[in-house]
């Protein structure tokens, strides 16, 4: 097992959890984030159970689409863990390749999810209103809050992995994606405004990359992997609770 | 001087098996949704059990919690599961109660 030897004797106490602080910090963040997303999931499930007239807007195509999205996220977790293995054996080329593959699956997930949202909005489902508003007014609000929060996490994850994989080279790519996305989405689409998340991501990434420029090591890859797997884990609850519980085939 | 572990013992094959297992469990969930033989509450229970198994596989193998030391493993598991148990205890009996009362 590879180890990091801390050279300054008796200055630092041994880690209580037997690992490095960045990883402990990420685990603590994930524990707190799991409660945020858990509360949203509980709110959705509570409403789902308490309302016998809960709508079932997800037909065959929606379920097939959501299943492909799930497969994308599961495959991205596999490529992410392979990136961590490559980073542990100091294979920079394969670390970058596996990270790029993970980003590809993450981006595919986001695009498919955006298409699903667009279809639902076309059928009249909005965060503040929906076709079943008379009996279940909260459906749109709970659905878009929960899945939107997860989509934001995936987007942040893709940007995070891009920074780890490509560092400053990722900034023009991200800005290009933002500009193209902004130009091709119709002005009345929610994604015309949502795409600005990429611009905010580019600004934050630029601040981090220019203030603390560094060559990301295997620890950084492993910590980013923890975040990515967590995003995958949360979807393992959203997919059945939101989609499969409201299916009409 | 102290050592901080950075690597994990599992081989690549384990990750492919876990990935296959996760895809299989997802297929089971989708099949249950297509068959629609269970009532909503039973369906929710079955899906939650399958989701917890999938989450455990991801956490233990992909996130390497299995390779962490016992203190880390138990502290994280107990604290997060404790909070979810509290949410469960407060919310779901009430959601069930509303079903039996009827929504007016």
Interface residues (C-beta under 8 A of the other chain):
Chain A: X1 X2 X3 X4 X5 X6 X7 X9 X12 X14 X15 X16 X17 X18 X19 X20 X24 X27 X31 X34 X35 X38 X39 X42 X45 X46 X47 X48 X49 X50 X51 X52 X53 X54 X63 X67 X70 X71 X74 X75 X77 X78 X80 X81 X82 X84 X85 X88 X218 X219 X222 X225 X226 X229 X230 X232 X233 X236 X237 X239 X240 X241 X243 X244 X245 X247 X249
Chain B: X1 X2 X3 X4 X5 X6 X7 X8 X9 X12 X15 X16 X19 X22 X23 X26 X29 X30 X32 X33 X34 X36 X40 X41 X43 X44 X47 X48 X50 X51 X54 X55 X58 X59 X61 X62 X63 X64 X68 X69 X71 X72 X75 X76 X79 X80 X83 X84 X87 X88 X91 X92 X94 X95 X96 X98 X99 X103
